[in-house]
Amino acid sequence: WGLPDRPLALSDQLLIACGTRRRYALLIDCVIDVVYYDTAAVVTAESLAVDNDSLRGAVSLGDGIIFIHNLDYFLSLDTERDLDKALGHV
C-alpha cells in the first residue's frame, strides 16, 4: 500500500480471513460494521464481466456494494513460497 514500515502494537486491530491455502491476518484501521447477507444475493465476478482473478463477486446491499475478493490471489505464488520458507513450512 506504500505505507512506511512500523512495528506492530498491542492496540493494532487484525481481521482474520481464511483462504483455501492459508489463513490471513490483515492489519486494519477499524471495523465500521459487520454485514450478514444471503449467499443467493452474491453476483459472481463472471456475471459482472470482470476479468480479474482476485475478485470473486459482489453483493448489493441497497446503500452500497460490497466486493468479495479471492484471498488465494492475495499473495503472489513467489511471495507465498517465501512466506512458507520463512515460517518453516517448506
Buried (B, 14 or more C-beta within 10 A) or exposed (E): EEEEEEEEEEEEEEEEEEBEEBEEEEEEEEEEEEEEEEEEEBEEBEEEEBEEEEBBBBBEEEEEEEEBBBBBBBBEEEEBEEEEEEEEEE
